[in-house]
Amino acid sequence: MQEGGAAVGLAISLTLGAFLITWIIIKYGAILAWKLTVLLGKLFAWSVMLPGTKYAK
């Protein structure tokens, strides 16, 4: 068995690592979602401008 101090240090390290990984996933997930939204907006704008498409007037 591990000693008390080593177990506490391991628990703290694993907790901080889990929070760090979660933060990275949330941060870059939000950035990718925003870029995807902008890209879809640009594609929709082009589809409005091109004749013969569903949204063309």
N, C-alpha and C positions, 0 to 999 in steps of 0.2 A: 504494500500500500504506500501511497505517497504521503509525505508529511503535510501538515496543515497549510503551511505557507506556500508550498509548491502547488497544492490543489487550488488555493485561492488565486494565485498568479495565473495558473492555467485557465481558470474560469473567467477571470478578467480579460485575459488575452483573447479567448474565444468569443466573448461577448463583444469586445471592441471590433474584432474582425468581422463578426456577423453584421454589426451596425455599419461598418465601412462598406462592405459588399452591398448591403441593402441601399445605402446612400448612392453608390455608384450606379446601381441598376436604375434607381428612380431618376437620377440626374440625366443620364444618357438616354434613358427611355423617353423622358420628356422632350429632350432635344430632337431625337429621331421622330417622335410623334409630330412635333411642330414642323420639321422639315417636310415630312410626308404630307401634312395638311397644306403647306404652301405649294408643294408640287401639284397636288390634286386641284388646288385653286387655279394654278396656271393652266393646267390641262383643260379645266372647265372653261376658262376664259378663251382659250384657243378654239374650243368646240363651239362657243357662241359666235365667234368671228367667222368661222368657216361655213360656207354655204352648203346646203344639203344635209346638215346634221340635225339631230332631233331638236336642238335648242335654237337653231337659226331662225331668224324672222324673215 
